[in-house]
Amino acid sequence: MSPAPTSSVADFAPSEAQVTDYDRMHLTTYLRLLDAASEGAPWEEVARIVLGLDPAREPARARRAHETHLARARWLTEHGYRELLRSPR
């Protein structure tokens, strides 16, 4: 049996119209989510491996976190990246 996942992500990704510190801290996570989505990986697998959540134990939480973080990753590719490029951080 594999060890229980450990998560460093919030239950909901940010929804602000600007890039947040949370976004900056989770850029790698967002990229991994986008890669997994482009490969057609099952959301349950992605939630477990990328987000560190156990969809068998907490299916609603894992699904919600996956959906909101993937949506935020997509938002960053369409809108937020401009702010990231201008940011000195």
Jmol script that loads the backbone (N, CA, C; Angstrom):
load data "model"
ATOM      1  N   MET A   1       0.845  -1.173   0.000  1.00  0.00           N
ATOM      2  CA  MET A   1       0.000   0.000   0.000  1.00  0.00           C
ATOM      3  C   MET A   1       0.893   1.239   0.000  1.00  0.00           C
ATOM      4  N   SER A   2       0.537   2.229  -0.817  1.00  0.00           N
ATOM      5  CA  SER A   2       1.332   3.447  -0.887  1.00  0.00           C
ATOM      6  C   SER A   2       1.009   4.351   0.286  1.00  0.00           C
ATOM      7  N   PRO A   3       1.962   5.207   0.649  1.00  0.00           N
ATOM      8  CA  PRO A   3       1.721   6.109   1.770  1.00  0.00           C
ATOM      9  C   PRO A   3       0.609   7.098   1.433  1.00  0.00           C
ATOM     10  N   ALA A   4      -0.050   7.565   2.476  1.00  0.00           N
ATOM     11  CA  ALA A   4      -1.106   8.561   2.284  1.00  0.00           C
ATOM     12  C   ALA A   4      -0.496   9.841   1.729  1.00  0.00           C
ATOM     13  N   PRO A   5      -1.183  10.455   0.783  1.00  0.00           N
ATOM     14  CA  PRO A   5      -0.650  11.696   0.220  1.00  0.00           C
ATOM     15  C   PRO A   5      -0.662  12.818   1.248  1.00  0.00           C
ATOM     16  N   THR A   6       0.207  13.767   1.031  1.00  0.00           N
ATOM     17  CA  THR A   6       0.223  14.967   1.861  1.00  0.00           C
ATOM     18  C   THR A   6       0.069  16.160   0.938  1.00  0.00           C
ATOM     19  N   SER A   7      -0.771  17.079   1.334  1.00  0.00           N
ATOM     20  CA  SER A   7      -1.108  18.182   0.457  1.00  0.00           C
ATOM     21  C   SER A   7      -0.603  19.513   0.986  1.00  0.00           C
ATOM     22  N   SER A   8      -0.137  20.341   0.060  1.00  0.00           N
ATOM     23  CA  SER A   8       0.238  21.704   0.404  1.00  0.00           C
ATOM     24  C   SER A   8      -0.646  22.690  -0.346  1.00  0.00           C
ATOM     25  N   VAL A   9      -1.737  22.182  -0.921  1.00  0.00           N
ATOM     26  CA  VAL A   9      -2.638  23.059  -1.654  1.00  0.00           C
ATOM     27  C   VAL A   9      -3.889  23.339  -0.839  1.00  0.00           C
ATOM     28  N   ALA A  10      -4.479  24.485  -1.110  1.00  0.00           N
ATOM     29  CA  ALA A  10      -5.738  24.857  -0.469  1.00  0.00           C
ATOM     30  C   ALA A  10      -6.887  24.077  -1.106  1.00  0.00           C
ATOM     31  N   ASP A  11      -8.005  24.041  -0.432  1.00  0.00           N
ATOM     32  CA  ASP A  11      -9.175  23.354  -0.987  1.00  0.00           C
ATOM     33  C   ASP A  11      -9.684  24.053  -2.240  1.00  0.00           C
ATOM     34  N   PHE A  12      -9.512  25.360  -2.301  1.00  0.00           N
ATOM     35  CA  PHE A  12      -9.913  26.150  -3.466  1.00  0.00           C
ATOM     36  C   PHE A  12      -8.722  26.964  -3.939  1.00  0.00           C
ATOM     37  N   ALA A  13      -8.507  26.999  -5.234  1.00  0.00           N
ATOM     38  CA  ALA A  13      -7.490  27.886  -5.798  1.00  0.00           C
ATOM     39  C   ALA A  13      -8.027  29.312  -5.750  1.00  0.00           C
ATOM     40  N   PRO A  14      -7.135  30.298  -5.790  1.00  0.00           N
ATOM     41  CA  PRO A  14      -7.598  31.692  -5.802  1.00  0.00           C
ATOM     42  C   PRO A  14      -8.494  31.971  -7.009  1.00  0.00           C
ATOM     43  N   SER A  15      -9.325  32.978  -6.859  1.00  0.00           N
ATOM     44  CA  SER A  15     -10.187  33.381  -7.980  1.00  0.00           C
ATOM     45  C   SER A  15     -10.087  34.877  -8.252  1.00  0.00           C
ATOM     46  N   GLU A  16      -9.126  35.535  -7.623  1.00  0.00           N
ATOM     47  CA  GLU A  16      -8.930  36.965  -7.840  1.00  0.00           C
ATOM     48  C   GLU A  16      -8.567  37.237  -9.302  1.00  0.00           C
ATOM     49  N   ALA A  17      -8.788  38.457  -9.720  1.00  0.00           N
ATOM     50  CA  ALA A  17      -8.479  38.852 -11.098  1.00  0.00           C
ATOM     51  C   ALA A  17      -7.028  39.285 -11.255  1.00  0.00           C
ATOM     52  N   GLN A  18      -6.207  39.037 -10.252  1.00  0.00           N
ATOM     53  CA  GLN A  18      -4.783  39.304 -10.346  1.00  0.00           C
ATOM     54  C   GLN A  18      -4.027  38.106  -9.763  1.00  0.00           C
ATOM     55  N   VAL A  19      -2.770  38.005 -10.120  1.00  0.00           N
ATOM     56  CA  VAL A  19      -1.928  36.915  -9.634  1.00  0.00           C
ATOM     57  C   VAL A  19      -1.684  37.130  -8.139  1.00  0.00           C
ATOM     58  N   THR A  20      -1.790  36.061  -7.380  1.00  0.00           N
ATOM     59  CA  THR A  20      -1.615  36.129  -5.930  1.00  0.00           C
ATOM     60  C   THR A  20      -0.285  35.490  -5.518  1.00  0.00           C
ATOM     61  N   ASP A  21       0.090  35.710  -4.271  1.00  0.00           N
ATOM     62  CA  ASP A  21       1.276  35.031  -3.740  1.00  0.00           C
ATOM     63  C   ASP A  21       1.080  33.515  -3.786  1.00  0.00           C
ATOM     64  N   TYR A  22      -0.147  33.061  -3.515  1.00  0.00           N
ATOM     65  CA  TYR A  22      -0.449  31.627  -3.594  1.00  0.00           C
ATOM     66  C   TYR A  22      -0.146  31.107  -5.003  1.00  0.00           C
ATOM     67  N   ASP A  23      -0.570  31.866  -6.022  1.00  0.00           N
ATOM     68  CA  ASP A  23      -0.280  31.466  -7.403  1.00  0.00           C
ATOM     69  C   ASP A  23       1.219  31.339  -7.625  1.00  0.00           C
ATOM     70  N   ARG A  24       1.958  32.314  -7.177  1.00  0.00           N
ATOM     71  CA  ARG A  24       3.418  32.292  -7.367  1.00  0.00           C
ATOM     72  C   ARG A  24       4.042  31.080  -6.676  1.00  0.00           C
ATOM     73  N   MET A  25       3.534  30.748  -5.504  1.00  0.00           N
ATOM     74  CA  MET A  25       4.070  29.604  -4.765  1.00  0.00           C
ATOM     75  C   MET A  25       3.710  28.274  -5.422  1.00  0.00           C
ATOM     76  N   HIS A  26       2.657  28.256  -6.227  1.00  0.00           N
ATOM     77  CA  HIS A  26       2.172  27.002  -6.802  1.00  0.00           C
ATOM     78  C   HIS A  26       2.297  26.938  -8.320  1.00  0.00           C
ATOM     79  N   LEU A  27       3.186  27.716  -8.899  1.00  0.00           N
ATOM     80  CA  LEU A  27       3.357  27.696 -10.355  1.00  0.00           C
ATOM     81  C   LEU A  27       3.713  26.303 -10.873  1.00  0.00           C
ATOM     82  N   THR A  28       4.586  25.618 -10.180  1.00  0.00           N
ATOM     83  CA  THR A  28       4.962  24.267 -10.602  1.00  0.00           C
ATOM     84  C   THR A  28       3.754  23.333 -10.555  1.00  0.00           C
ATOM     85  N   THR A  29       2.947  23.465  -9.542  1.00  0.00           N
ATOM     86  CA  THR A  29       1.730  22.652  -9.440  1.00  0.00           C
ATOM     87  C   THR A  29       0.820  22.935 -10.621  1.00  0.00           C
ATOM     88  N   TYR A  30       0.634  24.199 -10.948  1.00  0.00           N
ATOM     89  CA  TYR A  30      -0.216  24.563 -12.086  1.00  0.00           C
ATOM     90  C   TYR A  30       0.328  23.962 -13.383  1.00  0.00           C
ATOM     91  N   LEU A  31       1.624  24.026 -13.575  1.00  0.00           N
ATOM     92  CA  LEU A  31       2.221  23.452 -14.789  1.00  0.00           C
ATOM     93  C   LEU A  31       2.007  21.946 -14.852  1.00  0.00           C
ATOM     94  N   ARG A  32       2.164  21.285 -13.719  1.00  0.00           N
ATOM     95  CA  ARG A  32       1.953  19.836 -13.677  1.00  0.00           C
ATOM     96  C   ARG A  32       0.496  19.486 -13.972  1.00  0.00           C
ATOM     97  N   LEU A  33      -0.436  20.307 -13.471  1.00  0.00           N
ATOM     98  CA  LEU A  33      -1.856  20.074 -13.761  1.00  0.00           C
ATOM     99  C   LEU A  33      -2.145  20.232 -15.249  1.00  0.00           C
ATOM    100  N   LEU A  34      -1.577  21.264 -15.858  1.00  0.00           N
ATOM    101  CA  LEU A  34      -1.776  21.477 -17.289  1.00  0.00           C
ATOM    102  C   LEU A  34      -1.190  20.330 -18.104  1.00  0.00           C
ATOM    103  N   ASP A  35      -0.005  19.863 -17.726  1.00  0.00           N
ATOM    104  CA  ASP A  35       0.603  18.715 -18.419  1.00  0.00           C
ATOM    105  C   ASP A  35      -0.281  17.480 -18.303  1.00  0.00           C
ATOM    106  N   ALA A  36      -0.756  17.216 -17.090  1.00  0.00           N
ATOM    107  CA  ALA A  36      -1.592  16.033 -16.874  1.00  0.00           C
ATOM    108  C   ALA A  36      -2.888  16.132 -17.680  1.00  0.00           C
ATOM    109  N   ALA A  37      -3.481  17.320 -17.713  1.00  0.00           N
ATOM    110  CA  ALA A  37      -4.720  17.503 -18.475  1.00  0.00           C
ATOM    111  C   ALA A  37      -4.483  17.288 -19.965  1.00  0.00           C
ATOM    112  N   SER A  38      -3.361  17.780 -20.460  1.00  0.00           N
ATOM    113  CA  SER A  38      -3.075  17.616 -21.892  1.00  0.00           C
ATOM    114  C   SER A  38      -2.824  16.160 -22.250  1.00  0.00           C
ATOM    115  N   GLU A  39      -2.391  15.377 -21.286  1.00  0.00           N
ATOM    116  CA  GLU A  39      -2.159  13.951 -21.513  1.00  0.00           C
ATOM    117  C   GLU A  39      -3.405  13.113 -21.243  1.00  0.00           C
ATOM    118  N   GLY A  40      -4.460  13.741 -20.749  1.00  0.00           N
ATOM    119  CA  GLY A  40      -5.692  13.007 -20.470  1.00  0.00           C
ATOM    120  C   GLY A  40      -5.645  12.150 -19.229  1.00  0.00           C
ATOM    121  N   ALA A  41      -4.799  12.505 -18.280  1.00  0.00           N
ATOM    122  CA  ALA A  41      -4.688  11.727 -17.042  1.00  0.00           C
ATOM    123  C   ALA A  41      -5.981  11.818 -16.235  1.00  0.00           C
ATOM    124  N   PRO A  42      -6.381  10.737 -15.606  1.00  0.00           N
ATOM    125  CA  PRO A  42      -7.590  10.761 -14.772  1.00  0.00           C
ATOM    126  C   PRO A  42      -7.424  11.749 -13.614  1.00  0.00           C
ATOM    127  N   TRP A  43      -8.474  12.511 -13.327  1.00  0.00           N
ATOM    128  CA  TRP A  43      -8.377  13.531 -12.289  1.00  0.00           C
ATOM    129  C   TRP A  43      -8.008  12.923 -10.942  1.00  0.00           C
ATOM    130  N   GLU A  44      -8.476  11.706 -10.664  1.00  0.00           N
ATOM    131  CA  GLU A  44      -8.175  11.074  -9.370  1.00  0.00           C
ATOM    132  C   GLU A  44      -6.664  10.854  -9.210  1.00  0.00           C
ATOM    133  N   GLU A  45      -6.039  10.409 -10.277  1.00  0.00           N
ATOM    134  CA  GLU A  45      -4.593  10.183 -10.250  1.00  0.00           C
ATOM    135  C   GLU A  45      -3.847  11.507 -10.064  1.00  0.00           C
ATOM    136  N   VAL A  46      -4.301  12.528 -10.770  1.00  0.00           N
ATOM    137  CA  VAL A  46      -3.674  13.847 -10.687  1.00  0.00           C
ATOM    138  C   VAL A  46      -3.853  14.432  -9.288  1.00  0.00           C
ATOM    139  N   ALA A  47      -5.046  14.294  -8.731  1.00  0.00           N
ATOM    140  CA  ALA A  47      -5.289  14.801  -7.373  1.00  0.00           C
ATOM    141  C   ALA A  47      -4.344  14.141  -6.380  1.00  0.00           C
ATOM    142  N   ARG A  48      -4.138  12.859  -6.551  1.00  0.00           N
ATOM    143  CA  ARG A  48      -3.276  12.120  -5.617  1.00  0.00           C
ATOM    144  C   ARG A  48      -1.803  12.489  -5.810  1.00  0.00           C
ATOM    145  N   ILE A  49      -1.335  12.465  -7.042  1.00  0.00           N
ATOM    146  CA  ILE A  49       0.092  12.655  -7.307  1.00  0.00           C
ATOM    147  C   ILE A  49       0.502  14.125  -7.262  1.00  0.00           C
ATOM    148  N   VAL A  50      -0.259  14.980  -7.911  1.00  0.00           N
ATOM    149  CA  VAL A  50       0.134  16.388  -8.032  1.00  0.00           C
ATOM    150  C   VAL A  50      -0.323  17.208  -6.837  1.00  0.00           C
ATOM    151  N   LEU A  51      -1.572  17.002  -6.409  1.00  0.00           N
ATOM    152  CA  LEU A  51      -2.110  17.819  -5.324  1.00  0.00           C
ATOM    153  C   LEU A  51      -1.901  17.206  -3.946  1.00  0.00           C
ATOM    154  N   GLY A  52      -1.565  15.934  -3.900  1.00  0.00           N
ATOM    155  CA  GLY A  52      -1.339  15.282  -2.609  1.00  0.00           C
ATOM    156  C   GLY A  52      -2.610  15.018  -1.838  1.00  0.00           C
ATOM    157  N   LEU A  53      -3.715  14.845  -2.553  1.00  0.00           N
ATOM    158  CA  LEU A  53      -5.004  14.576  -1.917  1.00  0.00           C
ATOM    159  C   LEU A  53      -5.448  13.160  -2.252  1.00  0.00           C
ATOM    160  N   ASP A  54      -6.183  12.548  -1.343  1.00  0.00           N
ATOM    161  CA  ASP A  54      -6.643  11.177  -1.552  1.00  0.00           C
ATOM    162  C   ASP A  54      -8.106  11.181  -1.978  1.00  0.00           C
ATOM    163  N   PRO A  55      -8.368  10.958  -3.267  1.00  0.00           N
ATOM    164  CA  PRO A  55      -9.753  10.985  -3.734  1.00  0.00           C
ATOM    165  C   PRO A  55     -10.607   9.839  -3.202  1.00  0.00           C
ATOM    166  N   ALA A  56      -9.991   8.779  -2.716  1.00  0.00           N
ATOM    167  CA  ALA A  56     -10.765   7.684  -2.131  1.00  0.00           C
ATOM    168  C   ALA A  56     -11.299   8.081  -0.756  1.00  0.00           C
ATOM    169  N   ARG A  57     -10.509   8.812  -0.001  1.00  0.00           N
ATOM    170  CA  ARG A  57     -10.909   9.247   1.345  1.00  0.00           C
ATOM    171  C   ARG A  57     -11.755  10.510   1.329  1.00  0.00           C
ATOM    172  N   GLU A  58     -11.398  11.442   0.454  1.00  0.00           N
ATOM    173  CA  GLU A  58     -12.079  12.736   0.402  1.00  0.00           C
ATOM    174  C   GLU A  58     -12.407  13.096  -1.047  1.00  0.00           C
ATOM    175  N   PRO A  59     -13.346  12.368  -1.646  1.00  0.00           N
ATOM    176  CA  PRO A  59     -13.604  12.580  -3.071  1.00  0.00           C
ATOM    177  C   PRO A  59     -14.070  13.996  -3.412  1.00  0.00           C
ATOM    178  N   ALA A  60     -14.934  14.569  -2.621  1.00  0.00           N
ATOM    179  CA  ALA A  60     -15.442  15.915  -2.934  1.00  0.00           C
ATOM    180  C   ALA A  60     -14.331  16.952  -2.813  1.00  0.00           C
ATOM    181  N   ARG A  61     -13.545  16.855  -1.767  1.00  0.00           N
ATOM    182  CA  ARG A  61     -12.439  17.802  -1.567  1.00  0.00           C
ATOM    183  C   ARG A  61     -11.408  17.670  -2.687  1.00  0.00           C
ATOM    184  N   ALA A  62     -11.044  16.445  -3.014  1.00  0.00           N
ATOM    185  CA  ALA A  62     -10.040  16.215  -4.053  1.00  0.00           C
ATOM    186  C   ALA A  62     -10.539  16.718  -5.403  1.00  0.00           C
ATOM    187  N   ARG A  63     -11.794  16.436  -5.714  1.00  0.00           N
ATOM    188  CA  ARG A  63     -12.361  16.880  -7.001  1.00  0.00           C
ATOM    189  C   ARG A  63     -12.410  18.406  -7.076  1.00  0.00           C
ATOM    190  N   ARG A  64     -12.871  19.030  -6.001  1.00  0.00           N
ATOM    191  CA  ARG A  64     -12.974  20.492  -5.936  1.00  0.00           C
ATOM    192  C   ARG A  64     -11.599  21.141  -6.083  1.00  0.00           C
ATOM    193  N   ALA A  65     -10.625  20.617  -5.363  1.00  0.00           N
ATOM    194  CA  ALA A  65      -9.269  21.174  -5.443  1.00  0.00           C
ATOM    195  C   ALA A  65      -8.707  21.000  -6.851  1.00  0.00           C
ATOM    196  N   HIS A  66      -8.911  19.831  -7.424  1.00  0.00           N
ATOM    197  CA  HIS A  66      -8.426  19.593  -8.783  1.00  0.00           C
ATOM    198  C   HIS A  66      -9.079  20.558  -9.767  1.00  0.00           C
ATOM    199  N   GLU A  67     -10.389  20.661  -9.720  1.00  0.00           N
ATOM    200  CA  GLU A  67     -11.110  21.515 -10.664  1.00  0.00           C
ATOM    201  C   GLU A  67     -10.713  22.985 -10.527  1.00  0.00           C
ATOM    202  N   THR A  68     -10.637  23.477  -9.289  1.00  0.00           N
ATOM    203  CA  THR A  68     -10.338  24.907  -9.111  1.00  0.00           C
ATOM    204  C   THR A  68      -8.885  25.220  -9.436  1.00  0.00           C
ATOM    205  N   HIS A  69      -7.981  24.327  -9.120  1.00  0.00           N
ATOM    206  CA  HIS A  69      -6.569  24.567  -9.434  1.00  0.00           C
ATOM    207  C   HIS A  69      -6.296  24.457 -10.933  1.00  0.00           C
ATOM    208  N   LEU A  70      -6.954  23.520 -11.597  1.00  0.00           N
ATOM    209  CA  LEU A  70      -6.795  23.423 -13.044  1.00  0.00           C
ATOM    210  C   LEU A  70      -7.393  24.653 -13.725  1.00  0.00           C
ATOM    211  N   ALA A  71      -8.534  25.101 -13.249  1.00  0.00           N
ATOM    212  CA  ALA A  71      -9.134  26.317 -13.811  1.00  0.00           C
ATOM    213  C   ALA A  71      -8.208  27.518 -13.598  1.00  0.00           C
ATOM    214  N   ARG A  72      -7.600  27.590 -12.437  1.00  0.00           N
ATOM    215  CA  ARG A  72      -6.678  28.698 -12.172  1.00  0.00           C
ATOM    216  C   ARG A  72      -5.443  28.599 -13.060  1.00  0.00           C
ATOM    217  N   ALA A  73      -4.946  27.410 -13.254  1.00  0.00           N
ATOM    218  CA  ALA A  73      -3.795  27.215 -14.146  1.00  0.00           C
ATOM    219  C   ALA A  73      -4.140  27.692 -15.553  1.00  0.00           C
ATOM    220  N   ARG A  74      -5.320  27.360 -15.999  1.00  0.00           N
ATOM    221  CA  ARG A  74      -5.747  27.803 -17.336  1.00  0.00           C
ATOM    222  C   ARG A  74      -5.913  29.318 -17.381  1.00  0.00           C
ATOM    223  N   TRP A  75      -6.447  29.906 -16.324  1.00  0.00           N
ATOM    224  CA  TRP A  75      -6.588  31.359 -16.256  1.00  0.00           C
ATOM    225  C   TRP A  75      -5.209  32.025 -16.367  1.00  0.00           C
ATOM    226  N   LEU A  76      -4.237  31.461 -15.675  1.00  0.00           N
ATOM    227  CA  LEU A  76      -2.885  32.029 -15.722  1.00  0.00           C
ATOM    228  C   LEU A  76      -2.316  31.984 -17.139  1.00  0.00           C
ATOM    229  N   THR A  77      -2.619  30.935 -17.882  1.00  0.00           N
ATOM    230  CA  THR A  77      -2.092  30.843 -19.247  1.00  0.00           C
ATOM    231  C   THR A  77      -2.773  31.830 -20.185  1.00  0.00           C
ATOM    232  N   GLU A  78      -3.974  32.240 -19.849  1.00  0.00           N
ATOM    233  CA  GLU A  78      -4.727  33.151 -20.712  1.00  0.00           C
ATOM    234  C   GLU A  78      -4.631  34.610 -20.282  1.00  0.00           C
ATOM    235  N   HIS A  79      -4.516  34.855 -18.982  1.00  0.00           N
ATOM    236  CA  HIS A  79      -4.575  36.220 -18.466  1.00  0.00           C
ATOM    237  C   HIS A  79      -3.432  36.553 -17.507  1.00  0.00           C
ATOM    238  N   GLY A  80      -3.250  35.728 -16.513  1.00  0.00           N
ATOM    239  CA  GLY A  80      -2.308  36.028 -15.449  1.00  0.00           C
ATOM    240  C   GLY A  80      -0.851  36.066 -15.850  1.00  0.00           C
ATOM    241  N   TYR A  81      -0.509  35.389 -16.940  1.00  0.00           N
ATOM    242  CA  TYR A  81       0.895  35.343 -17.339  1.00  0.00           C
ATOM    243  C   TYR A  81       1.448  36.734 -17.617  1.00  0.00           C
ATOM    244  N   ARG A  82       0.611  37.641 -18.098  1.00  0.00           N
ATOM    245  CA  ARG A  82       1.079  39.008 -18.382  1.00  0.00           C
ATOM    246  C   ARG A  82       1.622  39.669 -17.109  1.00  0.00           C
ATOM    247  N   GLU A  83       0.867  39.500 -16.030  1.00  0.00           N
ATOM    248  CA  GLU A  83       1.300  40.061 -14.753  1.00  0.00           C
ATOM    249  C   GLU A  83       2.571  39.390 -14.260  1.00  0.00           C
ATOM    250  N   LEU A  84       2.672  38.091 -14.442  1.00  0.00           N
ATOM    251  CA  LEU A  84       3.877  37.380 -14.027  1.00  0.00           C
ATOM    252  C   LEU A  84       5.102  37.866 -14.789  1.00  0.00           C
ATOM    253  N   LEU A  85       4.929  38.124 -16.072  1.00  0.00           N
ATOM    254  CA  LEU A  85       6.053  38.596 -16.888  1.00  0.00           C
ATOM    255  C   LEU A  85       6.511  39.998 -16.483  1.00  0.00           C
ATOM    256  N   ARG A  86       5.573  40.828 -16.043  1.00  0.00           N
ATOM    257  CA  ARG A  86       5.902  42.197 -15.623  1.00  0.00           C
ATOM    258  C   ARG A  86       6.444  42.252 -14.200  1.00  0.00           C
ATOM    259  N   SER A  87       6.191  41.235 -13.428  1.00  0.00           N
ATOM    260  CA  SER A  87       6.549  41.220 -12.011  1.00  0.00           C
ATOM    261  C   SER A  87       8.039  41.021 -11.814  1.00  0.00           C
ATOM    262  N   PRO A  88       8.658  41.824 -10.925  1.00  0.00           N
ATOM    263  CA  PRO A  88      10.086  41.646 -10.648  1.00  0.00           C
ATOM    264  C   PRO A  88      10.385  40.426  -9.780  1.00  0.00           C
ATOM    265  N   ARG A  89       9.371  39.781  -9.232  1.00  0.00           N
ATOM    266  CA  ARG A  89       9.581  38.636  -8.345  1.00  0.00           C
ATOM    267  C   ARG A  89      10.057  37.439  -9.099  1.00  0.00           C
TER     268      ARG A  89
END
end "model"
wireframe off; spacefill off
backbone 0.3
color backbone group
